[in-house]
């Protein structure tokens, strides 16, 4: 079987699927990506990686609403040119797995009309996004609404030309237009629950060796690719003074960069600095540790020593880190928002709190730190749910591979919402 992966930041969501397919000697796996996102180690496991260069073009008359579309067309054109070269060399994939978010999928069917295109349906802006007026501190504007609708052009063109779609959560599936939902399966990306697991002996060394934390310490963790309101940074940091006051031995570990990953740009400063300035007077900064972006193994150690893990989000794409925290046996305190509620059931496998209430967040942390043994059953259930629903080896990869192989054979799933797909011959 010949499979082509197209992702601006390859492997991205295909980090497990591409490698597993490439490990099968009967498969030929090729990938296309943006050269700006390349790092050492891509050319492994027999995956032939082709990189394109996206020139920076400054157009004086372009409307701001269509800036992303213009960029997407340029990216799609570069992908198409590589595909033409591959076709001329005889490479015609049975299946193309593509993330369409940056325009990569726009012209694949024009070069490969006979290939089955499986699109990764990560996000879509409905008529009015669920997070449009979600946060009163950052209300949406008419300009934001219209910009979001225009941004859908890339997704709509990609959805229209794809043969099938794949979405990681039911909530993300439900954000797509009803006309296309019938050809989108729900299968999570998957995580390695053998690598991310509880470790009673875990030891995290910080401050150049001056501080070592273990499971016996009171450790509150917060993880976000970027410290931004969309991921509840402002609500969390406002809860920290109360947490530290109630628990004199508690340590706060914060993982993430200063640059927003999903939301709007900060107003003149970083969101980290903006909200730190608001609460700094009540903070014992000696017990608040900003770890920045850290290697994955250290990230797992952070989760393994965590006493309470806070995960907050607008109604938006679910972070891998929340499922990883569950797999590590963390007591997850999540926001009562979609799609968190799709995963966390209050007092069964975690706790749910009001996104906007620092007091509720602090109360939940207080309850966890004050009753560690009583919460063990919730931790154990979180771990078990991560294995039963999101384990890459036992659950997600088999479903993804079945979907790819069936599409390659000309079979299409009946519409399903996250269940093991059933297939009909075309």
N, C-alpha and C positions, 0 to 999 in steps of 0.2 A: 504494500500500500504506500502511495506517495502522499505526503501531507505537507502543506505549506502553512506556516504560522506567520502572521503579520501583526506586529505590535510595536508601536513607537519606542517602547521601553522594554523590549523582549528580555526575559521571558514574561515578566509581569504576572498576570493571572494564569499563565501557562507554565509556571515554574515546575509543576509536577507532571502535567500531561505531556508536554513536549519531550521531557527527559525519558519518561516511561515508553513513549512510542518510539523514540530513537534507540532505546536499548533493545528493541525487537529487530533482529537482523533482517527480517522480511520487509521492514519499512524503510523508506527513504524520507528523511525529515529535513526540510529547508526552512529557514526563517529570514524575515526581512525586518529591519529596524532602523531607527534614526541613529546616525553615527554619533550624535552628541550625547546619547544616553548609554554608549557602550562602556563596558568595564572589562577588566581582564577576566578570563575564564568563560566567556560566552561560547567559544569554539570548542565545546567538549561534548562528549557522549554522541559523537557522530553527527551533530547538527551543523549543517553548512549555513553560516550566517552571512547575509548580504546587507550592506549598510548604505543608506542614501544620505545625501547632504541636502539640507533644506536651506536655501539661501535666504538671508534676511532682506526683505523687500519693503521699502518705505513708500507707500502710495499716498499721495497728497489728498486725493479726492475721495478715498474710500470711506464709507459710512462706518462708524464704530460698531453698529449692530452686525455687520457682515465681515468684520475683521477675522473672526475665527473661521468663517466659511472660506474666505480668501486663502487663509493659511491651510485649511483642509484640502482645498482644490490643488494647491501646490504640492502638498504631501501625497495626495492620491495620485497625482501625475508622476511623481518620483517612484512610487510603488509600482505603478503600471509599467513604467519604463524598465524596471528590474524584471518584472514578470514577462515582458516581451522578450528580454534576453534569455531568461530561463526557458521559455517556450521554444525559442530558436535552437536551444541546446537539447531539446527533447524532454524537458521536465514539465509534465502536465499532471498536476495533483488531482487525486480523487476528491480530496476534501481540503478546503482552505479555512483555517481557524483564524479569525481576525477580530481585533478590538477596533471598533469604528470611530471611537471618540475624537480622533484628530484628523479624520478624513481618509484614513488608510484604506477603507473598504469601498470607496466611491467607484472605482473603475475596475475592480477585480473581474466582474462578470463580462466586461468588454474584452478583456484579454483571455479569460478562461471561461467561456460560456458553458462548457461541459462539466466544469468542476462544481461540487457542492460547497456552498459558502455557509459556514457556521459562524454567526456573529455573536460576539460577547455583549449582551445587553446590560450594561452596567447602570446607565442612568438615562433619564429622559425627563424633560421639563413639560409636565402637563399644562393645561390652560392656565392654571394658577398653582405654582409649586407649593407643596406642603410647608416649606420653610419660608415662603414669601413674606408673610407677616408673623412668623413664629416668634421672633425675638423683638420685644418692644424697644430694646436699645438700638436695634438695627432694622427699622421697618423698611419694607420694600417700597419701591417707587414705581411709577408708571414706566419710567425709562428701564428699570430693572426687569419689569414684566415683559416689555416688548423685546428687549434684548434676549431674554430667555427663550421667548417663542421663536425668534429668528435663529437662535442657536440650534434649534431642533432640525433645521434643514439638513444638516449632515446626517443626523440619526435617521430621519425619515427616508432619505435617499438610500441609505445603507440597509434599512429594514426592508424597503421595497424590493431591493435586488437580491437579498440573501435567501437561501433555501430554508434555513432554520436558525433559531436564536437560542442562546443559553444565558440565563440570569441566575445570580447566586442566591437570592432570597425571594420569597413570595412578594414581599413589599416592593422590591425593585421591579419584579415582573409586572405587578399591578400598576406601576407608574406608566407603562407603555400603552399606547393606544389600543383599545379593545380589538380593533381590526387586525392587529398583529399578535395579540396575546396567544392566539390559537397555535402559532408556530414558534412559541418560545417555551423551552423546558426550564425547570428550576432545579439546578444542581449547584451546590456550594463548591467553591474552589478547592477546599480540603486543607487540612493541616496535619502535620506529622505528630500524632499524639504519643509516639514512642520517644520522640526527641523532646517534646514539650510535655512534661509530666511533673508531678509533685516529687520533691526531694527533701525529706526531713533533715538531711545533713547539709543542705545548701548553705553556702557562705559567700556573701557578697562583700568584697573589699573595696572601699572608697577612700578618697582623700589621700592617695598615694600610700595606702597601707595604714593610715592613722585610725580608720574606722572600719570595723568588720561587723556586718549584720547577718543574723541567722533567723530561723523561724521562731525563736523564742523572744525576739524583739518585737516592739510595736511599730510596724512599718506600714505606712499608707502609700499606695502607688497610684500614679496617674500617667497615662501614656497617650500621646497624640503625635502624629507625624509633624504637625505644626501646632503651636500653642495659639489657638484662635477661638473666637466665640462659637463657630459652628460645632466645635467639639467640646463646648462647655467650659473652656478655660476660665472665663470670668466667673462662672458660678462656682467652680471648684476652688479657685484661689481665695474667693471670698469666704469659703467655709474653713479654710486652713487656720486662721487665728483661733477660732473656737475649738477646733480639734486639738491644737497644741496646748491651749489653756486647760482643757479637760484631762489631757494625757501628757504629763510633764516629760515622759520618756519616749514619746512618739517621735518618729522620723518620717518626713515627707520626701518621697522620691519621685521626681518628675522627669519623664523621658520625652524628648521631642525638640524640634528645631524652632527657631524664632519666626520663620517665614510661613505664612498660611499655606496649607496644602489644597484646600477646597473652597474656602470662603473668600470674602472680600479682603482687599488690602487694608492694613491698619492706617488710621488717620495721623500721619506724620511721625509716628513712632512704632515700635513693635507692640503687639497686644500683650506680650509678656511684660514689658516695661510699663505699659499703660495701667494694667491692673495690679501689678506689684506696687506701683506708686500709691494706689488707692488703699491698700491694706498694709503697707510696709510697717507702719507705726505699731501695729498689733502683732507683728511676726517676730519670732525668734529665728533669725536667718541662719543661725548655727545648726538648726534642725531641719532646714529646708534645703534639699540638694537637687540642683538642676544638673542632670546628667547629659543633656543634649541628645544628639543622635549617637547611638552606641552599637557595637557589634551584636549580632543576633544571639550569640551564646551568652553574652552579658545581659541582654534583654531577658532571656529565659531565667537567668539567675535572679533578676529583679522580681519577676513573677513568683519564683519559688520561695523567696523570703517574705513575700507580701502577706500582711495580716488582713488588709482590706484594700481592694482594688476598685477605684472609682472610674466608671466609663460613662461619659455624657455625650450626647449628640443631638443636633437638630434632626428632624426627619430627613435623613440623607443616607448615602451609601454606608453600610456597616463596615467597621474596621475589623481586619483580621485579628487585631490585638485583643478584642473582647473575647473571641472564641479561644485564642491562645491562653488568655487568663483563666478561662474555665478549664481548659485542658491541664493547666498547671496546678489546678486545685485551689485557685483563688476564691475568696468570698467576693463576688462581683456585686458592686453597688451601681446599678445602671439607671439611666434616666427613663422615665415612663413615656417613651417616645417610640415611634416606628423607626427602624425595624428592630429595636432592642426588645420590644415586647413579643416579637416573633420567636425570640430565643430564651429570654429570661422570664421565668414564672415566679412571681413574688413569693418568697419564703419556701420555694421548692428547690430551685437551683441558683438563687441569688436574691437580692433585694432591689426593689424599684422605688425611685424617689422622684419628686418634682424637679425637673430640669432647672427651674428658676429659683429654687429655694436652697441657699447655702445652709440655712438652719436645718432643713431636712437632711441634707447631705451629712452635716456634722453629727446629727442625731443617729443616723444609720451607722456611721463610722464608730460612734461611741458605743452603740449596741454590739457591734462586732468585736471591738477591742475589749469590751467588758464581759463578753460571754463566748470566748474563743471555743471552748469545748462544745458548747451547745450548738454552735454553728457548723460543726464538723460534718454533720449529715448533709447540709446544704452544699458544702464544698465537694463532698463525695459525689453528690448527684450532678453537680456541674461538670465534674470530670467525666462521669459516665455518659452524660448527654453529649459532650464533645466527642467521645468515642463512637457513640451510637448514631449520631447524626452528621458529624463533620469530619470524621477520620479519613485521611486521604487514601490510605491503602485499602481499608475495609469497605468504605462507603462511596466516597466521591469519585475516585479514579475509575473504579469499575463502571460506574454509570456514565462517566464522560467518555471512556473508551468504547463502550457499547454504542453510544450515540454516534461517535465518529465512524466506527466500523459500519454501522447500519446505514448511515448517509452515503458512505462510499459504495455500498451495495445497492443503492437506489431505494432504500427503505426510509420511511418517514414516521416519526412517533405520532401516536394519537396525542392530542393535547393533554398534558399532565401538569400538575402543580407540585413538583418536587418528588413525586413518586418514581419508582423504577419505571422507565419508559417502556411502553409496549409499541411494537412496530408493525406497520402495514406495508406491503409491497406497493410501490407507486403505480 
